[in-house]
Amino acid sequence: MPDKNLHFTHFDASGQAHMVDVAAKAPTHRVARARGRIRMLPATLAMIEAGGAKKGDVLGV
């Protein structure tokens, strides 16, 4: 049975994303490469830039 007390460390009590202190974490060398393309209507981009999405900050997470 899953533990019902599990929580996401990157979200506060109100569900807002926040930075997590990783100062005590040991350094890890990693390399990553990514490429992507996002296609959307100009009105969608304007809504994201204005912060008007119904579900909140689209780029914050």
C-alpha positions as CSV (number, residue, x, y, z in Angstrom):
1,M,0.0,0.0,0.0
2,P,1.5,3.4,-0.9
3,D,2.4,5.8,1.8
4,K,-0.2,8.5,2.0
5,N,2.3,10.9,3.6
6,L,4.5,11.2,0.5
7,H,4.9,14.8,-0.8
8,F,6.7,16.6,-3.5
9,T,9.7,18.5,-2.2
10,H,9.5,21.2,-4.9
11,F,6.0,22.4,-4.0
12,D,4.9,24.3,-0.9
13,A,1.7,23.8,1.1
14,S,-0.3,25.9,-1.4
15,G,1.0,23.9,-4.4
16,Q,3.4,26.6,-5.7
17,A,6.7,25.5,-7.1
18,H,9.8,26.6,-5.2
19,M,13.6,26.0,-5.2
20,V,14.9,23.2,-2.9
21,D,18.2,23.7,-1.0
22,V,20.7,21.2,-2.3
23,A,23.8,22.7,-0.6
24,A,24.4,19.5,1.4
25,K,24.1,17.2,-1.7
26,A,27.3,15.8,-3.0
27,P,28.4,17.1,-6.5
28,T,27.6,14.8,-9.4
29,H,29.1,15.2,-12.9
30,R,26.4,14.9,-15.5
31,V,26.1,15.7,-19.2
32,A,22.9,16.1,-21.0
33,R,21.8,17.2,-24.5
34,A,18.4,18.0,-25.6
35,R,16.6,19.5,-28.6
36,G,13.0,20.4,-29.0
37,R,10.4,22.3,-31.0
38,I,7.2,23.8,-29.7
39,R,4.5,24.9,-32.1
40,M,1.6,27.0,-30.9
41,L,-0.8,29.7,-32.0
42,P,0.5,33.3,-31.4
43,A,-2.4,33.8,-29.0
44,T,-1.2,30.9,-26.9
45,L,2.3,32.4,-26.7
46,A,0.8,35.7,-25.7
47,M,-1.2,34.1,-22.9
48,I,1.8,32.3,-21.5
49,E,3.9,35.4,-21.6
50,A,1.2,37.4,-19.8
51,G,0.7,34.7,-17.2
52,G,-2.9,34.2,-18.1
53,A,-3.1,30.4,-18.2
54,K,-6.0,29.0,-16.1
55,K,-3.7,26.5,-14.4
56,G,-1.1,29.0,-13.4
57,D,2.5,29.6,-14.4
58,V,3.2,27.5,-17.4
59,L,7.0,28.0,-17.4
60,G,7.5,27.9,-13.6
61,V,7.8,24.2,-13.2
